[in-house]
Amino acid sequence: MRWLLALLLFTAPAFADAGWRQFDSARYGFSIEIPAGFIEQPPPENGDGATFQAPDGTAELKVWGSNL
């Protein structure tokens, strides 16, 4: 797992160059990088995350948080 984390940290600056953008969750205090071209869908009513869809509809990225 440490290797994966190190890889993500090492490649994070390259995301901006590839057109990736950042999604910030003010409610849960986290951020993730969204691939270039993914389109944000309407947010859930409870505001616990977001859904992004690839332009061709073949992939969907969902991110959310919750309290333990």
Secondary structure, DSSP 8 states (H G I E B T S, - for coil): -HHHHHHHHHHHHHHHHTT-EEEEETTTTEEEEE-TT-EE----TT-SEEEEE-TTSS-EEEEE----
